[in-house]
Amino acid sequence: MSLFDVYPLFDITPVEAKDVYVYDENNIEYLDLYGGHAVVAIGHSHPKYVKAISNQVSKLGFYSNSIQNPLQEELSEKLEALSGCKDYQLFLCNSGAEANENALKLASFHNDKKKVLAFKNSFHGRTSAAVAATDNPKIIAPINTQQEVNFSEFGDLYNVESVLKQNETCAVIIETIQGIGGLDESTTEFYQGLEKLCKQYNTLLIADEIQCGFGRTGDFFAYQKHGITPDIISMAKGMGNGFPIGGILIHPNIKASYGLLGTTFGGNHLACSASLAVLDVLEKENLLENAKEISVYFKEKAKEISKIKTVKGRGLMLGLEFDFPIAELRKTLINKHKIFTGNSKNPNLIRILPSLTVQKKHIDVFFEALKQELQ
C-alpha cells in the first residue's frame, strides 16, 4: 500500500531529537527553528515531558469521557492560573481544526445564528466549518461550501459592522497574528473595536490562538496584548509539545448542557499529562520571558542584514520578509546549513517558530548562515 501523496517532502528522516536539535538516520544534526509548525514549545524530548507521559502510560493511557478524570481538572486549574483566563471553562479535543470546529458550533448554539465572519489571509484548519473560514479556495471542497462565511479585510471595522448588522453572524473568528498568512497583526484599536461590535450585534468573538498560544508571543495568548476578552479561545499546537491535544476556553456567559459537545479521544489521560508537563516547564523555566528576550535579540541581529526588508511577528513567532521568493534559500538553509525554517502564504517570508527554550547562540548560527548566503 502506498501513502496518499499530499505532502511535498524534504529528503530528511528524523529518528531522534533533543531540545532544539533533530538528528537523522545518519546522525546528522539539524537546528530546528520551526518546531514542527510551532508545535514543539518546550524542546524535543524534555525530560519532564518524557517522564510525565511514560509514568502515565504505565498506569492508564486512555479511558473515555464517561468517567472521572482528575487530570482534566488539574489541567483546567493550572491553565487558568498561568493564562490569567479567570473563570473560563475548558473543553478538550484533539487538534486545532477540531478546536475551531467546536468553537464555531458552540457559537451557533449560543445565539442561534449560522453565518461566520473571518478575515482574508486567515487559516483556521481543514475540517468542515474551519476550512470554510480559511481564506484559501484550493483547500475548500464543494461539500464545505454549505458553510456560510463572509470574509473581511484584516483591520477593516467598517466592513465588519456592515456584515454584523445583518444579524445573521454567530461568530467572528480571528487570529491575533496570522500564522500561515504571513505574520500580520493589526492594531489594538482594531481588536478592541472588533470586540465592541461583537457585543453590540450579539456575535461571539473567537480568538484563534492555535499557533500563537501557550506563550509563543511572550504573552500566554497573543490577544492579551490588546486588552480584549474573547468569548471563546481556541488552542492546540504548543499545548502538548507534539502529543495531539487541542481545546477551547469558553467564557462563563456561555452555558453547558449534556451532549452539547463531545469527543472520544479529547482530554485523554496521556494528552492531559503531556499538557500539564508543558505548563510546568513553561512556568518553572520562565519560557515566556525567554521568548521575549530572544525576540529582542533576534530583531537586533536582523538589522545586520540589509536584504531583510521587514521583521514580522513578536515573541518567538517571527518572520523575515525579503524582496524575493525564499523557497531556494530555505532549501539551502536545510540542506547546506542543516537549519529547519518555515514558509508561509507570503512567498517572500521565512517563518521562525522555534522551541521557547531556544538560546542566543542558536540565533547566532542562523544569522551567520543567512549572511553567508546573502552576501
N, C-alpha and C positions, 0 to 999 in steps of 0.2 A: 504494500500500500504506500502511495506517495503522500507527501504533505500537500495541503491545499496552498498553492503558491501565491500568497498575498503580501509577503514581506520581502523587499529588496535587502539582501543580507551582506554585511561585511564578511570577509573570509577570516573570521576570528572565532575560536571556540573556547570561551572561558571555562575553566574547570575549578578554579579556586579564587577567593577574593578576601582581602583583609583591609579594613578601613577605607582609604581612598584608592587602593590598588586592586587590579584584577590581573589574574595570571592565566595564560592559555595552556594548551596541552603540551607545548614545548617549554613551559616555564618562563615565557617572555612576560615581562611586567608592563602593564599599561596603567597610566594615571587616569583615573575615572573622574572627569569633571562634568559628567552628565547624569550620574546616579540612576541610570536606567529609567529615564523620563522623570526625574525628580522624586523617585521612589525611595532611594537609599538616604534616609535622614540622619542616621547616627553612625554611618560607616558599615561597610560589609563585615559580617561575622563578628559584630561587637560581642565581647564575652558575656555581658549581662543579658543580652538578647538571646544568644545561643543557650545559655543556662536556663533562662525562663521557658523557652519553648521545649527544650529537652526534658526539663522537670515535669512540665505539664503533660507532654505526650506520654511520659512513662506512667502517668496516673489516669488521665482521662482526656482523650483527644477531642471527642465530639459527643454531644447528645443534642437532641432537638430543643427548640424553644418552648416546649410544653412542660419543662421542669424548671426548678430554681437554678439560676446560675450566678452565684455571688460575684464572679469575675466581672460580669456586666455592671453590677452595682459599683464595684470598686473602680472600674474604668470610668463610669459616669462621674463619680465624685472627684477622681484625680483630674479628669478633663475639665470639669468646672473650675477647680482650684487653679489650674495652670493657665487656662484660656481666659479666665475672667468672665465667661458667659454664664452669669449667675441665673439660676432658676430655669435655664433651658432644659428641655427633655431630650434624651438620646434615643435614636432608633438606629440599630446597627444592620449593615448589609455587607456586600462583598466587594464592591468596586465603585469607582467614581460615576460611571454611567448609571449604575443602579441607584446610587445616592441621588443623582439628579432626577431620575425617573420617579423615585418615591417623593422627592420634594415637589415636583410638578403635580403629581397625582394628589398629594395632600393639600396643596393649594386649591385645586379644583374642588375637592371635597369640602374645603373650609368655606369658600364663598360661592359655590355652585355656578362658577363660570368656567369656560372651556378654552379660551384663547390664551396664548403666551406671547409676551414681548421679549425678544432677545436682541442682541446687538451685532452689527456687522463685524466680521473678522473673529467671531466667537468660536469656541469649541466646548461642547458640553457632554460629549460621549457618542456612542454608536448604537444605543438601543432606541426604541420607538420614538418617544417624545423627546429624549435627549438629543438624538441626531437631527430631528426636525428643527430643534432650536439651535443647531450648529450651522454656521454660515459657510457651508461647503456642499454645493449641489452634487458633487461627484460621489459623495458617500450617502446620499439620501435616496433610498429606493422608492418606487411608486407606492408601496404599501405604507411608507412613512408619511406620505403627503396628506393622509387623513387628519394629521395633527394640524391645527390652525395656528400658525405662528406669524407674527409681524416682526420685521427687523427694522431697527433704527440705527442711525449713525451713532457711534460711540461719542458721548458727550452732548448730544442734542436733546435738551429738555423740552424744547418746543414741540418736536415731533413725538416725543414720549407722551406728552399731555394730549396731543391730537388723537393718539391711539387709545389712551386710558379713558378719555371722556366718553367713549362709545359704550363703556360699562359692560364689556364682554371679556376682559382680560383677567384671568385668575392670578397670574404671576408675571413679574418681571424677573428674569434671571440674568445675572451679570457676573463676569469675572472681574474682580477689582483690578487685577493686572492680567491682560490677555496673554495666556501662555503660548500656545501653538500659533496664535495670531501674530506674535512678534513683540510681546512685552510692552504694549501700550498701556498707559494708565491715565485716567482723566483727572480732573481737579476735585478738590474737596467740595467746592461749590456744586459741582455736578452730582456727586454721590449724595450729598445732603438734600439737594433739590429732588433727586430721584426718590429718596425716602419720603419726602413730604408729599409728592404726587401720588405715591402708592397708598399712603394713608388717606389722602383726600378722595381717591377713587376706589377704595375698598379692594385693593390689589396687594397680594403678598410680594414682598421683596426677598428674593432668593440670592444669597451670596455664594457663588460657586468658588469655594476655596480648595478645590481638589488638588491643584498644583501649588498654590501659594500657602496653603495651610500648614499647621503644625510647625510654625517657626521659620519657614524658609525665608521670609522677607525681613526677619528681625523682630517683627511683631508676631504674636501667636497666629493671628489671622490678619491678612493684608488689609481688610476693610477697616480694621480698628484705627488705623492712622487717620481716618476721615471722620471719626466720631459718629458713626451711624449704628443703628440696631436692626439688623435684618430679622425678618420673620423666620426664615429657615437658612441654615448654613450647611452646605454640603462639603464633605471632606473624604479623602481616600489616600492617594499616593504615599506620602511620607508617614501616614498613620501607622503602618505596620512594618516599615523598613524592608518590604519585599513580601511579607506574608499578606495574602489577599484579605483586605478589610476596608470597608467604607462605612459611612454613616451620615446621618443628618442631625443637626441640633435644631430643636423646634421650640419656638417662643412659647411661654406658658399661656398665652392667649389662645393657642390652638389646642383643642381638647382631643384626647384619645378615646377610642372605643374598641372593644374587642373585634378583631378581624379587619380593622381599618387598613393596616399594613401587615405584611408578613414575609417571612423568608425561611428557607430550610437551613442554610449554612451560616447566615449572618449572625455575628456575635457568638460564634462557637468558642469553646474553651481555649483552643490554640490561638485563634485570632485575638482574643482579649489579652492573653498572656503576652503576645507579641507587642500589642499596642501599649500595654502597661509598661513593658520594658523600654519602649521608645520614650514615653513620657518621663520615666525615671531618669534615663540618661540625659534627655534634654534639660531637665531640672538640675541634676547633680553636676553636670559638666558645663553648665552655663552656655549652652549652644546657641541660644538666641542672641546673646551678647557677642559670641564669636561670629555669628553671621553678620552682625552689624560692623564689627571691627574689620573682618576680612573684606567686606564690601567696600569700605572706605579705602583700604589698601589697594584693592583691585582697580578702583576708579583712578587712583593716583598713578598706578603703573600704566594704565591705558593712555594717559597723557603723553607717555614717552613714544607712542607710535602714531605718527602723523596721518597714516592711512585709515585710522579708525575715525569714522565720521561721527558716530554717536555711541555713548554707553547708555543702555536702557535697562530699566528694572531697578530693584533695590534688594537689600539683603543678599542672599545667595540665589536669587532668581534674576540672572543678569544676561544681557545680550550685547554683543559688539556688532554694530552696523557699519558696513563698508559701502563703497561706491561700485562694487562689482559682486557678482554671484559668488558665494563662498563654497560651493559644492566641492571644487577641486582642492581648495585649502583645507577643508575638513578631512578629505581623503589623505592628504599629505600629513596632517597632524596625527591621524590614527596609524597610517602605515609606516611613516618615517620616524615620527617623534613619539609614537606609542601613547597618544593622548586622546581619550574619548571626549568629544564635544557633541552638541546637538544642533539641529537646524530648526526652521520654523516655516510658516506660510510665507514670510518675507524672505525671498531668495538671497538677500544680501546680509542676513543676520545669523551669526553664530550664537547659540544659546549655551550658557554656562549654568549648570544646576547640580553642583557637587554635594556630597555629604556635608552636613553642617559642622563636621569635625575637620574640614579642610584647613590647612595652615598656610601662612605666608610663603613658606618655601615651595609649596605646590603651585601657588600662583606665579612665583618667580620662574619655575620651569616652563609653565605655559607661555608666559610673555617672552621668554628667551626664544622659544620655538617660533612664536609669531614674528619676532624681529628677524630671525634667520630667513624666514620665507617671504617677508615683505620688503626686504632690502631693495 
